[in-house]
Amino acid sequence: MQKTLLTTMVFFWFTGVWAQQNDTINSEDLDEIIIDASVNKINIRKPEMSVNKLTSEEIKKMPVVLGETDILKSILLLPGVVNSGEGTSGFNVRGGGSDQNLLLLDQTAVYGSSHLYGFFSIFNNDAVSNIKLYKGGIPARYGGRASSVLEINQKNGDFQQFKATGGIGLLSSRLMVEGPVIKDKLSYLFAGRASYAHLFLKLTDIKSSAYFYDLNTKWSYLMNDKNQLYFTGYFGRDIFKFNDSFDNKFGNTVANLTWNSKYSSKINSEASVRYSDYYYGLTLNFVGFSWDSGIKNYDFNYKINHQINDEFSLKYGISSLYYDFNPGLIEPDVPGSQVNAYQIPHKYAWENALFLEAEQEINSFLSVNYGLRYSMFHRLGEENINLYENNKPVIYNEQTDTYEKATPIGTQYYGKNKSISKFDNFEPRLAVSVKLTDDRSIKMSYNRMTQYVHLISNTTSATPLDIWEPSGPYVKPQIVDQYAVGFFQNLNHNKYSLEIESYFKLGKNRLDYIDGADLIGNRAIEQVLLNGKTEAYGLEFLFRKNEGKLTGWVAYTIAKSMQQTAGRTANETGINNGEWYRTPHDRLHDLSIVASYDFSKKWSFNASFTLQSGRPVTYPDGKYEFLDLQVPNYNNRNNYSMPAFHHLDLSATYSSSKNENRKWKGEWVFGIYNVYNRKNAASINFKSVEGSDNLTETSKLSIFGIVPSVTYNFKF
Amino acid sequence: MKKLLYIFGIFCSLFFVSCEEEIILDFDKNIPRLVIDGNLFIGEPEFNKIHLSTTTDFYSGVFPAIDDAQVSIKDIDTDYIYEFINTGSGDFANNAFIPEMSKVYELTVVYNNETYKATSTLLTPPEIINVDQANDGGFTGDSYEFRFNFQDNANEENYYLVQMVSPVDKYFGVTDDMFTNGNIMNDMYFYDKDDLKTGDKLNHSITSISKGYFNYLSKLLAISGENGNPFASPMGTVKGNIVNQTKEDNYALGYFHIAKRNHYTHIVK
């Protein structure tokens, strides 16, 4: 009934998209590709490791589903980075959770990273100049997340002349314009992207729409020799509307104003004010219910870059971040609705940090980057905090061996801006580079990262409805220590490069959930949370060919990622009987091969291949009957792996020879995702055989088969 | 509320699904464990019994029944013991057992020289006041929509177990009043126009259950894939309220709970 109806409905919508894939054109952008060996060769001397950079050109070249260029999918091809599979958002770095990545769009934190419930990322590659992923050895100027930092740097608009690029694709069209307002002084950039899947929905004669759009802007003002002002803006929304029954909107708003100032030839400063807002709204008219949730933060940052001499430089500064969390507002939206209006009270927090980072060349072979970050976190009122017996919001039921919600014994009121809880941590950072020869070095790093906000989610990948919870009386900050060592070599005059790294990570205060915890609309989330530990280690190889007609890389990672939630006392069993179990992002093997071949001026070809161990999954060890239901009996969490995940993707780009002599330059990109039509498992389901009282079956759900695409890109 | 999240969960998860195929997996061997289905609905012969069985292999088509056990229920107030007699196929019944509202009862099962015990209290069920039928419901606006309305008690947390038996399917579900305390609540169903016709009977029943049983059934419904909250966290073994008094580690699965249901039949208009 409900299920069948919905499945039909959703399938209907999907076939619309599917038909469109096969009938129309799809979009991927490809500028002329300038292979510059200096971009990819390793800086042997610099005390920086576990960092991967990709330029927007490199990202554009990678073949992707439906030809939608995708920054977050491109980093999955790097060693040590995985995600939960096709059609899921987020990514996992070195065994960390997807909420442990700090996503910075021009240094401003972004919370929701996907369009279409995870199929595409919110970052429009046209507006991006490059990305930089810190997997380890994270400098002291960054903090707030436990696993990684992904910097996404937007382009500055052109200061000389008006330019435009764009593309017409299967799912979306894009246009980016840039140019000077005042030549050599003030420039703008606007980039927009919108999907048009809703057009096809309308053709199916349903009063429904499903689409997304996003807008990026950047303004750059070179005031004088000493001062520059930059403004970055982003606004994106996903909108799904079915009939008058269902209305779902979500997306980000981001703004950043940065003032760079040069005091002397050795000292310059960066001052920024930033705003980031993630909104999620859902209206279910047919049940008379609406839901709003989200997170807002306001951020001030001041940093000084101080070049003391050629061998020694300092970066120091402060950062101050104010959070406003909206865990959920529930309202009846039609008269006579059975739902009571309820606002789960907002939560507020203030995160401050001081940091000092030094980079020093000690002698001809040794250089170091060392620093310290001191972070402070205040959970602030106004809020009523529940009080529990023995300070335990979760109680253990010894009879059923399960954790249950405790009943509060009272509440304590904290007034506006009154401190509810306070945490502070020293986060030391260190990276050392030992040059062995001009082409070869060994690097080591250590970093401690503290994360004060926690994502309340138990799905293996991020969903748009994810809710953030600040540390407070019952939730402690996550702390992760990472140790890494690596060997780096440039070969054959930088034509090739080789990076081998090994890491070990230990984490504490990772949230785990009691069995069957209800996470959405929960008024006292602390009643379903337990504290766990994490451990991850691995070995990564990255071999790149940086020059020539054929460029690309081979990346291989062998890794392990585990977690444990033990009982708080000897009588308690903990989660999974207190034993260590594989995190959802544990992948033993992960191989990526990326190749790009410039065949001629007209044609170039790209390929990527991914092979990964299957995602951990829990299989039942039997079944039983209760109340006419067939119940699978689960025992140990994540005790099996799904089938191996692999696919090969190809694309070919054709640029007309007419392009050379005219302003309008066009190109066609032909792509095939999943060339050999691998049916990768997105999930495995255990269920009753329809119409049978005693038979159960297992089924595999897969998302993308072979997906061809065609895109037209232009610039003028 | 659970249902609503469920609808949304399905919506998200199936958004782009293109292919589902049956596969055969290689599981660990099942070690049989006692399962006690002690869900009693008073006055309903089909449910006024205790059913004993064991766990079985996932692909097996047979749930092995247990007939060689002693089953009894004690009225805690009077200490009177009702012996339940094996009637075959793992069922144990006693027609003289007619529990009373608000009283506490204790179940005892002796099997393989081990004793299992659990208790339950009978709660007063709500009644269906009326049914709203719409013929333009659902997402697409062309489904049947039925709302079975009942009054929630504002002075307490309430937990409900509902069942719908229609010509095309059977369905158990649980709900609570977290978002709807004190209101006229509704238990809502959608049916395709093809599945029902005018004059068809929808047999609905509702009862009040304990918070413990609600938690238990929520988990059970979720993992059996029939219903449940798609945002709930993954689960290990779901243990009920039955305790092995002889050897605590050798726990039994299942639950003991006594309830009185109110039935309501709606004739499709």
HADDOCK unambig.tbl for C-alpha pairs under 7 A between the chains (distance, minus, plus):
assign (segid A and resid 1 and name CA) (segid B and resid 190 and name CA) 5.93 0.50 0.50
assign (segid A and resid 1 and name CA) (segid B and resid 191 and name CA) 5.06 0.50 0.50
assign (segid A and resid 1 and name CA) (segid B and resid 192 and name CA) 6.50 0.50 0.50
assign (segid A and resid 2 and name CA) (segid B and resid 190 and name CA) 5.72 0.50 0.50
assign (segid A and resid 2 and name CA) (segid B and resid 191 and name CA) 6.98 0.50 0.50
assign (segid A and resid 6 and name CA) (segid B and resid 11 and name CA) 6.77 0.50 0.50
assign (segid A and resid 7 and name CA) (segid B and resid 14 and name CA) 6.89 0.50 0.50
assign (segid A and resid 10 and name CA) (segid B and resid 11 and name CA) 6.98 0.50 0.50
assign (segid A and resid 10 and name CA) (segid B and resid 14 and name CA) 6.62 0.50 0.50
assign (segid A and resid 10 and name CA) (segid B and resid 15 and name CA) 5.71 0.50 0.50
assign (segid A and resid 14 and name CA) (segid B and resid 16 and name CA) 5.95 0.50 0.50
assign (segid A and resid 117 and name CA) (segid B and resid 12 and name CA) 6.96 0.50 0.50
assign (segid A and resid 242 and name CA) (segid B and resid 139 and name CA) 6.43 0.50 0.50
assign (segid A and resid 243 and name CA) (segid B and resid 139 and name CA) 6.28 0.50 0.50
assign (segid A and resid 243 and name CA) (segid B and resid 140 and name CA) 6.09 0.50 0.50
assign (segid A and resid 245 and name CA) (segid B and resid 139 and name CA) 5.44 0.50 0.50
assign (segid A and resid 286 and name CA) (segid B and resid 138 and name CA) 6.75 0.50 0.50
assign (segid A and resid 338 and name CA) (segid B and resid 180 and name CA) 5.92 0.50 0.50
assign (segid A and resid 338 and name CA) (segid B and resid 183 and name CA) 6.17 0.50 0.50
assign (segid A and resid 338 and name CA) (segid B and resid 184 and name CA) 6.18 0.50 0.50
assign (segid A and resid 338 and name CA) (segid B and resid 185 and name CA) 5.37 0.50 0.50
assign (segid A and resid 338 and name CA) (segid B and resid 186 and name CA) 6.97 0.50 0.50
assign (segid A and resid 339 and name CA) (segid B and resid 179 and name CA) 5.69 0.50 0.50
assign (segid A and resid 339 and name CA) (segid B and resid 180 and name CA) 4.88 0.50 0.50
assign (segid A and resid 340 and name CA) (segid B and resid 179 and name CA) 5.70 0.50 0.50
assign (segid A and resid 340 and name CA) (segid B and resid 180 and name CA) 5.33 0.50 0.50
assign (segid A and resid 399 and name CA) (segid B and resid 241 and name CA) 6.97 0.50 0.50
assign (segid A and resid 399 and name CA) (segid B and resid 243 and name CA) 6.65 0.50 0.50
assign (segid A and resid 400 and name CA) (segid B and resid 239 and name CA) 5.38 0.50 0.50
assign (segid A and resid 400 and name CA) (segid B and resid 240 and name CA) 5.89 0.50 0.50
assign (segid A and resid 400 and name CA) (segid B and resid 241 and name CA) 6.11 0.50 0.50
assign (segid A and resid 458 and name CA) (segid B and resid 233 and name CA) 5.54 0.50 0.50
assign (segid A and resid 513 and name CA) (segid B and resid 233 and name CA) 6.41 0.50 0.50
assign (segid A and resid 515 and name CA) (segid B and resid 233 and name CA) 5.88 0.50 0.50
assign (segid A and resid 515 and name CA) (segid B and resid 234 and name CA) 6.25 0.50 0.50
assign (segid A and resid 515 and name CA) (segid B and resid 235 and name CA) 4.97 0.50 0.50
assign (segid A and resid 516 and name CA) (segid B and resid 219 and name CA) 5.76 0.50 0.50
assign (segid A and resid 516 and name CA) (segid B and resid 232 and name CA) 4.95 0.50 0.50
assign (segid A and resid 516 and name CA) (segid B and resid 233 and name CA) 4.91 0.50 0.50
assign (segid A and resid 516 and name CA) (segid B and resid 234 and name CA) 6.40 0.50 0.50
assign (segid A and resid 516 and name CA) (segid B and resid 235 and name CA) 6.16 0.50 0.50
assign (segid A and resid 517 and name CA) (segid B and resid 232 and name CA) 5.16 0.50 0.50
assign (segid A and resid 517 and name CA) (segid B and resid 233 and name CA) 5.40 0.50 0.50
assign (segid A and resid 518 and name CA) (segid B and resid 231 and name CA) 6.64 0.50 0.50
assign (segid A and resid 518 and name CA) (segid B and resid 232 and name CA) 5.06 0.50 0.50
assign (segid A and resid 519 and name CA) (segid B and resid 231 and name CA) 6.58 0.50 0.50
assign (segid A and resid 519 and name CA) (segid B and resid 232 and name CA) 6.61 0.50 0.50
assign (segid A and resid 576 and name CA) (segid B and resid 236 and name CA) 6.85 0.50 0.50
assign (segid A and resid 621 and name CA) (segid B and resid 27 and name CA) 6.40 0.50 0.50
assign (segid A and resid 621 and name CA) (segid B and resid 28 and name CA) 5.68 0.50 0.50
assign (segid A and resid 621 and name CA) (segid B and resid 29 and name CA) 6.65 0.50 0.50
assign (segid A and resid 621 and name CA) (segid B and resid 30 and name CA) 5.43 0.50 0.50
assign (segid A and resid 622 and name CA) (segid B and resid 30 and name CA) 5.20 0.50 0.50
assign (segid A and resid 622 and name CA) (segid B and resid 55 and name CA) 6.24 0.50 0.50
assign (segid A and resid 622 and name CA) (segid B and resid 56 and name CA) 5.38 0.50 0.50
assign (segid A and resid 622 and name CA) (segid B and resid 57 and name CA) 4.64 0.50 0.50
assign (segid A and resid 622 and name CA) (segid B and resid 58 and name CA) 4.64 0.50 0.50
assign (segid A and resid 623 and name CA) (segid B and resid 55 and name CA) 5.40 0.50 0.50
assign (segid A and resid 623 and name CA) (segid B and resid 56 and name CA) 5.48 0.50 0.50
assign (segid A and resid 623 and name CA) (segid B and resid 57 and name CA) 6.28 0.50 0.50
assign (segid A and resid 623 and name CA) (segid B and resid 58 and name CA) 5.31 0.50 0.50
assign (segid A and resid 624 and name CA) (segid B and resid 54 and name CA) 6.71 0.50 0.50
assign (segid A and resid 624 and name CA) (segid B and resid 55 and name CA) 4.63 0.50 0.50
assign (segid A and resid 624 and name CA) (segid B and resid 56 and name CA) 6.33 0.50 0.50
assign (segid A and resid 624 and name CA) (segid B and resid 63 and name CA) 6.69 0.50 0.50
assign (segid A and resid 626 and name CA) (segid B and resid 37 and name CA) 5.54 0.50 0.50
assign (segid A and resid 626 and name CA) (segid B and resid 254 and name CA) 6.79 0.50 0.50
assign (segid A and resid 627 and name CA) (segid B and resid 37 and name CA) 6.83 0.50 0.50
assign (segid A and resid 627 and name CA) (segid B and resid 39 and name CA) 6.94 0.50 0.50
assign (segid A and resid 629 and name CA) (segid B and resid 224 and name CA) 6.79 0.50 0.50
assign (segid A and resid 630 and name CA) (segid B and resid 224 and name CA) 6.07 0.50 0.50
assign (segid A and resid 631 and name CA) (segid B and resid 220 and name CA) 6.72 0.50 0.50
assign (segid A and resid 631 and name CA) (segid B and resid 223 and name CA) 6.66 0.50 0.50
assign (segid A and resid 631 and name CA) (segid B and resid 224 and name CA) 4.70 0.50 0.50
assign (segid A and resid 632 and name CA) (segid B and resid 223 and name CA) 6.76 0.50 0.50
assign (segid A and resid 632 and name CA) (segid B and resid 224 and name CA) 6.23 0.50 0.50
assign (segid A and resid 633 and name CA) (segid B and resid 237 and name CA) 5.93 0.50 0.50
assign (segid A and resid 634 and name CA) (segid B and resid 236 and name CA) 4.94 0.50 0.50
assign (segid A and resid 634 and name CA) (segid B and resid 237 and name CA) 5.14 0.50 0.50
assign (segid A and resid 635 and name CA) (segid B and resid 236 and name CA) 4.94 0.50 0.50
assign (segid A and resid 635 and name CA) (segid B and resid 237 and name CA) 5.33 0.50 0.50
assign (segid A and resid 636 and name CA) (segid B and resid 236 and name CA) 6.40 0.50 0.50
assign (segid A and resid 637 and name CA) (segid B and resid 236 and name CA) 6.69 0.50 0.50
assign (segid A and resid 687 and name CA) (segid B and resid 224 and name CA) 6.53 0.50 0.50
assign (segid A and resid 687 and name CA) (segid B and resid 225 and name CA) 6.04 0.50 0.50
assign (segid A and resid 694 and name CA) (segid B and resid 61 and name CA) 5.15 0.50 0.50
assign (segid A and resid 694 and name CA) (segid B and resid 62 and name CA) 6.39 0.50 0.50
assign (segid A and resid 695 and name CA) (segid B and resid 59 and name CA) 6.78 0.50 0.50
assign (segid A and resid 695 and name CA) (segid B and resid 60 and name CA) 6.83 0.50 0.50
assign (segid A and resid 695 and name CA) (segid B and resid 61 and name CA) 5.07 0.50 0.50
assign (segid A and resid 696 and name CA) (segid B and resid 58 and name CA) 6.74 0.50 0.50
assign (segid A and resid 696 and name CA) (segid B and resid 59 and name CA) 5.94 0.50 0.50
assign (segid A and resid 697 and name CA) (segid B and resid 59 and name CA) 6.73 0.50 0.50
assign (segid A and resid 698 and name CA) (segid B and resid 22 and name CA) 5.89 0.50 0.50
assign (segid A and resid 698 and name CA) (segid B and resid 23 and name CA) 5.74 0.50 0.50
assign (segid A and resid 698 and name CA) (segid B and resid 24 and name CA) 6.42 0.50 0.50
assign (segid A and resid 699 and name CA) (segid B and resid 20 and name CA) 6.58 0.50 0.50
assign (segid A and resid 699 and name CA) (segid B and resid 21 and name CA) 5.39 0.50 0.50
assign (segid A and resid 699 and name CA) (segid B and resid 22 and name CA) 4.05 0.50 0.50
assign (segid A and resid 699 and name CA) (segid B and resid 23 and name CA) 5.17 0.50 0.50
assign (segid A and resid 700 and name CA) (segid B and resid 20 and name CA) 5.55 0.50 0.50
assign (segid A and resid 700 and name CA) (segid B and resid 21 and name CA) 5.35 0.50 0.50
assign (segid A and resid 700 and name CA) (segid B and resid 22 and name CA) 6.10 0.50 0.50
assign (segid A and resid 700 and name CA) (segid B and resid 23 and name CA) 6.37 0.50 0.50
assign (segid A and resid 701 and name CA) (segid B and resid 19 and name CA) 5.88 0.50 0.50
assign (segid A and resid 701 and name CA) (segid B and resid 20 and name CA) 4.39 0.50 0.50
assign (segid A and resid 701 and name CA) (segid B and resid 21 and name CA) 6.60 0.50 0.50
assign (segid A and resid 702 and name CA) (segid B and resid 17 and name CA) 6.72 0.50 0.50
assign (segid A and resid 702 and name CA) (segid B and resid 18 and name CA) 6.57 0.50 0.50
assign (segid A and resid 702 and name CA) (segid B and resid 19 and name CA) 5.33 0.50 0.50
assign (segid A and resid 702 and name CA) (segid B and resid 20 and name CA) 6.26 0.50 0.50
assign (segid A and resid 703 and name CA) (segid B and resid 16 and name CA) 6.47 0.50 0.50
assign (segid A and resid 703 and name CA) (segid B and resid 17 and name CA) 5.06 0.50 0.50
assign (segid A and resid 703 and name CA) (segid B and resid 18 and name CA) 5.19 0.50 0.50
assign (segid A and resid 703 and name CA) (segid B and resid 19 and name CA) 6.33 0.50 0.50
assign (segid A and resid 704 and name CA) (segid B and resid 18 and name CA) 6.72 0.50 0.50
